[in-house]
Amino acid sequence: MTGRLGAAAGSDDRAWIEARVTVERQALDAVEESLAQAGASAVTVAEGGDDRLLVEPGAAWSHHRVTGLFPADAPPPDLEARLARAAGGGVGVEWIPVADTDWANAWKDHFSAFPVGRRLWVRPSWAPASLPSGRVEVVLDPGMAFGTGYHATTRLCLRWLEGRISADSPPAVLDYGCGSGILAIAAAKLGAPRVVAVDNDPAALEATRTNAAANGVGERIEVRAPGAGPGDGAPFPCVVANILSRTLIELAGELTEATAVGGELVLAGLLGPQADAVRQALPRFRWGPEVPEGEWVRLDGVRQEG
Ligand SMILES: C[S@@+](CC[C@H](N)C(=O)[O-])C[C@H]1O[C@@H](n2cnc3c(N)ncnc32)[C@H](O)[C@@H]1O
């Protein structure tokens, strides 16, 4: 199972209900996104009828069972229509009351430590320590924030960071849309001397602060809301942003200003067909080849003069 948490999936005593649909692989991302947009407090994906955990989500599955968690007293009335639009055809939504009010902890059973690339090791804080030699560990409790490391877009960014940040003159890094703080923490632990992590979700800022401290890099990571505090406008040699494509386009001016001339901007969170629109919104960058993972792509740009 793979998953992400939204703002409300906490340990309160509200009753919850699950909306379950089975979709074909090509509709998966759109349906996940649609559940999130409909206000799902958590979205999880499993192979149809099987909760088996995969580190590379969905790599070989033809059908997926996608589940959105909603407060039982406020399920979205138009969900079936929304999901049908997203899937490009009718979907049957199965509504299942959730008996276990400790759902927020139950999902943790599905997550364990895993490697990313050649150098990183991501471990949920509740999983036993088992660091393979030669790897840099990032320990995480995403809490209410996005960023377990299981999502392809996060891993695309982690792989870029581990390739870019080496012992010789490691760069300062801006993590725009930090979620759990996974990218900021990985950057700091790989050796970045200074990292700024920003997010417009207070739960993400809190998760990043807590996770940074737990990883012993709290001193090197400045965590803040966008546009707040001193340091804005001082451009970075490395900017990483894993956010949906329309937000990346809205933030184009800010991301451009935040990247030093000659510096690198790394974007994930977009699907292959969205790449052109994102590049067009950021004309001051020279773009390298797209780096794909499943339907997602990463864009690596170098800021030009002007
Ligand atoms: C897909 S998550 C990425 C989290 C983490 N960086 C990762 O790679 O897993 C995107 C994050 O961007 C944040 N975000 C969305 N729009 C934003 C905006 N306009 N300004 C700042 N953060 C934003 C969200 O709150 C969310 O935490």
The ligand as an SDF file (V2000), in Angstrom:
LIG
                    3D

 27 29  0  0  0  0  0  0  0  0999 V2000
    3.8380   17.0050   -2.8210 C   0  0  0  0  0  0  0  0  0  0  0  0
    4.1710   17.7580   -1.2930 S   0  0  0  0  0  0  0  0  0  0  0  0
    5.9500   17.5840   -1.2490 C   0  0  0  0  0  0  0  0  0  0  0  0
    6.4900   17.2980    0.1210 C   0  0  0  0  0  0  0  0  0  0  0  0
    7.9710   16.9310    0.1410 C   0  0  0  0  0  0  0  0  0  0  0  0
    8.7900   18.0460   -0.2900 N   0  0  0  0  0  0  0  0  0  0  0  0
    8.2500   15.7290   -0.7280 C   0  0  0  0  0  0  0  0  0  0  0  0
    8.9720   15.8570   -1.7050 O   0  0  0  0  0  0  0  0  0  0  0  0
    7.7250   14.6450   -0.4200 O   0  0  0  0  0  0  0  0  0  0  0  0
    3.9390   19.4640   -1.7030 C   0  0  0  0  0  0  0  0  0  0  0  0
    4.0290   20.4150   -0.5370 C   0  0  0  0  0  0  0  0  0  0  0  0
    3.9460   21.7410   -1.0640 O   0  0  0  0  0  0  0  0  0  0  0  0
    3.1570   22.5300   -0.2010 C   0  0  0  0  0  0  0  0  0  0  0  0
    2.6100   23.6350   -1.0000 N   0  0  0  0  0  0  0  0  0  0  0  0
    1.5870   23.6030   -1.8940 C   0  0  0  0  0  0  0  0  0  0  0  0
    1.3860   24.8370   -2.4250 N   0  0  0  0  0  0  0  0  0  0  0  0
    2.3070   25.6550   -1.8530 C   0  0  0  0  0  0  0  0  0  0  0  0
    2.6140   27.0520   -1.9730 C   0  0  0  0  0  0  0  0  0  0  0  0
    1.9210   27.8390   -2.7950 N   0  0  0  0  0  0  0  0  0  0  0  0
    3.6150   27.5520   -1.2440 N   0  0  0  0  0  0  0  0  0  0  0  0
    4.3250   26.7520   -0.4120 C   0  0  0  0  0  0  0  0  0  0  0  0
    4.0780   25.4390   -0.2310 N   0  0  0  0  0  0  0  0  0  0  0  0
    3.0920   24.8940   -0.9410 C   0  0  0  0  0  0  0  0  0  0  0  0
    2.1150   21.5680    0.3370 C   0  0  0  0  0  0  0  0  0  0  0  0
    1.5830   22.0390    1.5480 O   0  0  0  0  0  0  0  0  0  0  0  0
    2.9140   20.2770    0.4700 C   0  0  0  0  0  0  0  0  0  0  0  0
    3.4600   20.1500    1.7640 O   0  0  0  0  0  0  0  0  0  0  0  0
  1  2  1  0
  2  3  1  0
  2 10  1  0
  3  4  1  0
  4  5  1  0
  5  6  1  0
  5  7  1  0
  7  8  2  0
  7  9  1  0
 10 11  1  0
 11 12  1  0
 11 26  1  0
 12 13  1  0
 13 14  1  0
 13 24  1  0
 14 15  1  0
 14 23  1  0
 15 16  2  0
 16 17  1  0
 17 18  1  0
 17 23  2  0
 18 19  1  0
 18 20  2  0
 20 21  1  0
 21 22  2  0
 22 23  1  0
 24 25  1  0
 24 26  1  0
 26 27  1  0
M  CHG  2   2   1   9  -1
M  END
$$$$
